[in-house]
């Protein structure tokens, strides 16, 4: 601790995963509270938590791809679908164990992402968005047609997840599995960001010309971003399937893809906190709107169509007032607390 | 000629290089030049003469906007014609673009680290960074500042410092004086000169500020509409009436 305080700047090997003590303790505390707390919650809240956690994992992938590497995609949900269907296929049709199937689904999705990424290498901006739109449409069409994989155009049931004879009957237990994957995904994400690869992604997003001048391989970096981002999507999609116990084609439509993009914009582009906060937002806000609708109108059908409108409005408001997303608001708050709570400790460190 | 080609092998050799944009606009019509090891060579010329295009063709940065349509580029004896930029960097050729391209959202420190992207010897990066701070103390003062908030002069310093972090054998500098206050121009040139002497870096310098460039350079080339029209030692060029009239501001030297 003393050494790092003395140094003016951390060297490449020494960049910490989480910068402040507040973040380090905070992350540990949040995970602990989630692990313990989830076991006492009712099924409804566990389900919400699981959805948020899965979306966080998926959003990390999209944030890496679109937030950090600047390759904006409106096909993320479709790639989640690829993961969900392949994992189901591996487990049910091929009889592979769940954990292996989850990882394989991630890899398959990464490869599919790479294939769609290849023609997009020369595209950027609006044109890239259109290319990912094509990917979304093609993949969705594929889900509806490839019945050997998806069993019915609507999707297929997958039953209850089980690992080595342990059945996840209790949704709170399944949440722990999801949480484990998401925490691991978060650690990998943070690690990527502080690595040369993470820096080169942001370099290619901000200044493709200079990035090349620094000796970065533009195409390779983009492909790595495509592969990694879609690995997250595949893994999250697979976990989502067993969460609902049904892999629904509809859950991976264009609307969901756009929602994922909205998620990272509202949460904060290019950061882990952005992925998590965005996921919380995107899951809870419709839930609150439904609740409010129930209380006020006792008719959900009135409020349901309004959801989209309110979403759109929120996105515009965020772009206007907090273009860096909730992660930024969070950071401001953290700094406020950090300055007060850890004041004494930082003083000690300095001396 | 102060340094003859027989003595020193050319580190960079460009032979009848032709380049065009979008296959339509021919910009270079056979450019010949060479830069020997340890030399500083200035490439002078007016707007649109093809200075920047020459540099971009050499460093592989033409890709995307134009292409090399003829001729060859040799770096250290290897034919590198048409190599993409990242391969040139790993071979020790670093191009500092005109207009101070820094990563605006990254800190000065991160920008400098980026310069060392291709290097494997991580343990020496810190020493080299101290070396860069030796030339540009201001960068050390502003280490944690986002590069986008630096002044123009500081960004230029950062761009050069970052290029040094790659430990280049040869540095292509495109208009380091552009848009800088005269005081800063002198400072930047002084530092470039210092770097050249201490780091044993070979330099190919593109400048509109011919007077400054010829103070620094050993030799120079004058390029006009895509061909080299004049070539000689810095002294010869300074005395050349043609260059004097057009680029050095008339009779009074």
Interface residues (C-beta under 8 A of the other chain):
Chain A: X8 X9 X11 X12 X13 X196 X199 X200 X202 X203 X206 X207 X209 X210 X212 X213 X214 X215 X216 X217 X218
Chain B: X59 X60 X61 X84 X85 X86 X89 X90 X94 X95 X96 X97 X101 X102 X103 X104 X105 X106 X109 X110 X113 X114 X115 X117 X118 X122 X125 X126 X143 X144 X162 X163 X166
